[in-house]
Amino acid sequence: MYNVKKRAGRILVHIILLILAVVTVIPFFFVVLISLGKNVIDTSVFFVKELTLDNYRRLFTETRFSNWLINSLLLAAVTMILAVIVVSLSACAFSRLRFQGRTKLFNFVLLIQVFPLTLSMVSIFRIFLALGLLNKIEGLIIVNSAFASAGLVLIAKGYFDTIPYSLDEAAMIDGANRFRILTKITLPLAKPMIAIVAIQSFVIAYNEYAIASTVMTQKLEAMPLAVGLQSMIEGQFGINWSVYCAGAVLGSIPMLVLFYSLQKYFIGGLTEGSVKA
């Protein structure tokens, strides 16, 4: 009787997972289908009458898609590198060191996450204007790195807390300094969490739209991908959705490659990092 219930439970779980997988895949499949359709002007269609690859050719010849993609890849890559460095050092400091004001500083980082992003848009725009960073990718790199790092420090600290401090003490007895302990012991053991930080920061910067749409409004070739694709449909009537969906399909490839290349660290990093977060 117990085995029957256990088997029924497993079947139910697999059915639920299958339904979730189908619900997740169908929208992406629909976008791919529209990207291959000819002159699709309405997203409510369920089938396209004619398939063609001409939409992908038009994407590169009639739009600035190449510039948008390069800008987003540069933005996301630099943000990822900065976030990994900042989060690794910050989380290690909060987890392994004891210094005055540590708790208050950590609470301040938490407060940044509580503060709504929409309320800071005016301030961000004024700062960009004062520093001459409007329509420049450098400004987006700074902002995205700051916001991504602030949120990921909270998760990373929980993972660093699971690494036994006795390893640090043993290394100190052997004469290792803090930097050597960090690079030779702590960071290698925190590879799953570093992978999580890399993935999350890349996705945050690559998909970010709210800030980018506010400070990147004039130079079409300097826009990141999210803002560039939005410029193809905003304020227009009868847009060719096939070209737009072709850009969405190609634009999603970098994130898929990054995720699947680091997926072996993904689950372990999230589950172990939540133990003491």
C-alpha positions as CSV (number, residue, x, y, z in Angstrom):
1,M,0.0,0.0,0.0
2,Y,2.8,2.4,0.9
3,N,4.6,1.6,-2.4
4,V,1.5,2.3,-4.4
5,K,1.0,5.7,-2.7
6,K,4.7,6.5,-3.2
7,R,4.5,5.6,-6.9
8,A,1.2,7.6,-7.3
9,G,2.9,10.6,-5.6
10,R,5.8,10.4,-8.0
11,I,3.5,10.2,-11.0
12,L,1.6,13.2,-9.8
13,V,4.8,15.2,-9.4
14,H,6.0,14.3,-12.9
15,I,2.6,15.3,-14.3
16,I,2.8,18.7,-12.6
17,L,6.4,19.2,-13.8
18,L,5.4,18.3,-17.3
19,I,2.5,20.8,-17.3
20,L,4.9,23.5,-16.0
21,A,7.4,22.6,-18.7
22,V,4.7,22.9,-21.4
23,V,3.4,26.2,-20.0
24,T,7.0,27.5,-20.0
25,V,8.0,26.3,-23.5
26,I,4.8,27.2,-25.4
27,P,5.3,31.0,-25.3
28,F,8.9,30.6,-26.5
29,F,7.8,28.2,-29.3
30,F,5.1,30.8,-30.3
31,V,7.7,33.5,-30.6
32,V,10.0,31.3,-32.7
33,L,7.0,30.5,-34.9
34,I,6.2,34.1,-35.5
35,S,9.8,34.9,-36.2
36,L,9.7,32.4,-39.1
37,G,6.3,33.7,-40.4
38,K,6.1,36.1,-43.4
39,N,4.6,39.5,-42.7
40,V,2.9,38.7,-39.4
41,I,1.2,41.9,-38.3
42,D,-0.9,40.5,-35.4
43,T,0.4,38.5,-32.5
44,S,-3.0,36.8,-32.0
45,V,-2.4,34.4,-34.8
46,F,-1.8,30.7,-33.9
47,F,-0.5,29.5,-37.2
48,V,1.6,31.2,-39.9
49,K,0.7,30.7,-43.6
50,E,4.3,30.8,-44.9
51,L,7.7,30.2,-43.2
52,T,10.7,32.2,-44.2
53,L,14.2,33.1,-42.8
54,D,14.0,36.6,-44.4
55,N,13.0,38.1,-41.1
56,Y,16.4,37.4,-39.7
57,R,18.1,38.9,-42.7
58,R,15.9,42.0,-42.3
59,L,16.8,42.2,-38.6
60,F,20.5,42.7,-39.5
61,T,20.0,44.9,-42.6
62,E,17.1,47.1,-41.6
63,T,17.6,47.6,-37.9
64,R,20.5,48.3,-35.5
65,F,20.2,44.9,-34.0
66,S,23.9,44.1,-34.2
67,N,24.8,47.3,-32.2
68,W,22.1,46.5,-29.6
69,L,23.3,43.0,-29.1
70,I,26.9,44.0,-28.8
71,N,26.0,46.7,-26.3
72,S,24.0,44.4,-24.2
73,L,26.7,41.7,-24.2
74,L,29.3,44.2,-23.2
75,L,27.0,45.7,-20.6
76,A,26.1,42.3,-19.1
77,A,29.7,40.9,-19.3
78,V,31.3,43.8,-17.5
79,T,28.5,44.0,-15.0
80,M,28.9,40.2,-14.3
81,I,32.7,40.6,-13.7
82,L,32.3,43.6,-11.4
83,A,29.4,41.9,-9.5
84,V,31.4,38.7,-9.0
85,I,34.3,40.7,-7.6
86,V,32.3,43.0,-5.4
87,V,29.9,40.2,-4.2
88,S,32.7,37.8,-3.4
89,L,34.7,40.3,-1.4
90,S,31.7,41.8,0.4
91,A,30.0,38.4,1.2
92,C,33.4,37.1,2.5
93,A,33.9,40.2,4.6
94,F,30.4,40.0,6.2
95,S,30.7,36.3,6.8
96,R,34.3,35.8,7.9
97,L,35.3,39.1,9.5
98,R,34.1,40.8,12.7
99,F,34.4,44.6,12.5
100,Q,32.6,47.6,14.1
101,G,29.4,48.5,12.3
102,R,29.2,45.2,10.4
103,T,25.5,44.6,11.3
104,K,24.4,48.1,10.5
105,L,26.3,48.1,7.2
106,F,24.6,44.8,6.3
107,N,21.2,46.1,7.2
108,F,21.9,49.1,4.9
109,V,22.6,46.8,2.0
110,L,19.3,45.1,2.8
111,L,17.5,48.5,2.8
112,I,18.7,49.1,-0.7
113,Q,16.6,46.1,-1.8
114,V,13.5,47.4,0.0
115,F,13.7,50.8,-1.7
116,P,11.6,50.7,-4.9
117,L,13.5,51.2,-8.1
118,T,10.8,53.4,-9.6
119,L,11.3,56.0,-6.8
120,S,14.9,56.4,-7.6
121,M,14.5,56.9,-11.4
122,V,14.5,60.7,-11.1
123,S,17.6,60.7,-8.9
124,I,19.4,58.3,-11.3
125,F,18.6,60.6,-14.3
126,R,19.8,63.7,-12.5
127,I,23.1,61.9,-11.5
128,F,23.6,60.7,-15.1
129,L,22.9,64.2,-16.4
130,A,25.3,65.8,-13.9
131,L,28.1,63.3,-14.7
132,G,27.6,63.4,-18.4
133,L,26.6,59.7,-18.6
134,L,23.4,60.1,-20.5
135,N,23.3,57.7,-23.5
136,K,26.6,56.1,-22.5
137,I,27.0,52.4,-21.7
138,E,29.4,53.2,-18.9
139,G,26.7,54.7,-16.8
140,L,24.5,51.6,-17.1
141,I,27.4,49.4,-16.2
142,I,27.9,51.3,-12.9
143,V,24.2,51.3,-12.0
144,N,23.6,47.7,-12.9
145,S,26.7,46.5,-11.1
146,A,25.6,48.4,-7.9
147,F,22.0,47.1,-7.9
148,A,23.0,43.5,-8.9
149,S,25.7,43.4,-6.2
150,A,23.5,44.7,-3.5
151,G,20.9,42.0,-4.0
152,L,23.3,39.1,-4.5
153,V,25.4,39.9,-1.4
154,L,22.5,38.8,0.7
155,I,22.4,35.4,-1.0
156,A,26.1,34.9,-1.2
157,K,26.6,35.6,2.5
158,G,24.4,32.7,3.4
159,Y,26.5,30.4,1.3
160,F,29.8,31.7,2.8
161,D,28.4,31.1,6.2
162,T,28.2,27.3,5.4
163,I,31.9,27.1,4.8
164,P,33.5,26.0,8.1
165,Y,35.6,28.8,9.6
166,S,37.9,26.2,11.0
167,L,39.5,26.0,7.6
168,D,40.5,29.6,7.8
169,E,41.9,29.1,11.3
170,A,43.9,26.1,10.1
171,A,45.3,28.1,7.2
172,M,46.2,31.0,9.6
173,I,48.1,28.5,11.8
174,D,50.1,27.5,8.7
175,G,51.0,31.1,8.1
176,A,48.5,32.0,5.3
177,N,47.3,35.6,5.1
178,R,43.7,36.7,4.5
179,F,44.1,37.1,0.7
180,R,45.7,33.7,0.3
181,I,42.9,32.1,2.4
182,L,40.3,33.9,0.2
183,T,41.8,32.9,-3.1
184,K,43.0,29.4,-2.3
185,I,40.3,28.1,0.1
186,T,37.1,30.2,0.4
187,L,36.5,31.1,-3.2
188,P,37.2,27.6,-4.6
189,L,34.7,26.2,-2.1
190,A,32.2,28.9,-3.1
191,K,32.2,28.1,-6.9
192,P,28.5,27.2,-6.9
193,M,27.6,30.5,-5.4
194,I,30.0,32.5,-7.6
195,A,28.3,30.8,-10.6
196,I,24.9,31.9,-9.3
197,V,26.2,35.5,-8.9
198,A,27.6,35.4,-12.5
199,I,24.3,34.1,-13.9
200,Q,22.1,36.4,-12.0
201,S,24.1,39.6,-12.6
202,F,24.4,38.8,-16.3
203,V,20.6,38.3,-16.6
204,I,19.9,41.4,-14.5
205,A,22.1,43.6,-16.7
206,Y,21.1,41.9,-20.0
207,N,17.3,42.2,-19.4
208,E,17.2,45.6,-17.5
209,Y,14.8,48.0,-19.2
210,A,13.5,50.5,-16.7
211,I,16.8,52.4,-16.1
212,A,18.1,51.9,-19.7
213,S,14.9,53.3,-21.2
214,T,15.2,56.4,-19.0
215,V,18.9,57.3,-19.7
216,M,19.4,55.8,-23.2
217,T,16.9,57.7,-25.4
218,Q,18.7,59.5,-28.1
219,K,21.5,57.5,-29.7
220,L,19.8,54.5,-31.4
221,E,23.1,52.7,-32.0
222,A,24.1,53.0,-28.3
223,M,20.9,51.4,-26.9
224,P,21.0,48.0,-25.2
225,L,18.9,45.2,-26.7
226,A,15.9,45.6,-24.5
227,V,15.5,49.3,-25.3
228,G,16.4,48.8,-29.0
229,L,13.7,46.1,-29.5
230,Q,11.1,48.2,-27.7
231,S,11.9,51.1,-30.1
232,M,10.8,48.9,-33.0
233,I,7.2,48.7,-31.7
234,E,6.7,51.7,-29.4
235,G,4.4,54.3,-31.0
236,Q,4.1,52.4,-34.3
237,F,1.0,50.8,-35.9
238,G,1.0,47.7,-38.0
239,I,4.5,46.7,-37.0
240,N,6.0,43.6,-38.6
241,W,6.1,41.3,-35.5
242,S,8.1,38.7,-37.3
243,V,11.2,40.9,-37.3
244,Y,10.6,41.8,-33.7
245,C,10.3,38.2,-32.6
246,A,13.4,37.3,-34.7
247,G,15.3,39.8,-32.5
248,A,13.8,38.3,-29.4
249,V,14.8,34.8,-30.4
250,L,18.4,35.7,-31.2
251,G,18.6,38.0,-28.1
252,S,17.7,35.1,-25.8
253,I,20.6,32.8,-27.0
254,P,23.4,34.4,-24.9
255,M,21.4,33.8,-21.7
256,L,20.6,30.2,-22.6
257,V,24.3,29.5,-23.3
258,L,25.4,31.1,-20.0
259,F,22.8,29.2,-18.0
260,Y,23.4,25.8,-19.5
261,S,27.2,26.2,-19.2
262,L,26.9,26.9,-15.5
263,Q,23.8,24.8,-14.7
264,K,25.7,22.2,-12.7
265,Y,26.4,24.9,-10.0
266,F,22.9,26.5,-10.2
267,I,20.8,24.2,-7.9
268,G,23.6,23.6,-5.4
269,G,24.3,27.3,-5.1
270,L,20.7,28.3,-4.5
271,T,19.8,25.5,-2.1
272,E,23.0,25.7,0.1
273,G,23.0,29.5,0.0
274,S,19.5,29.6,1.5
275,V,20.4,27.5,4.6
276,K,21.7,30.4,6.6
277,A,20.6,33.4,4.5
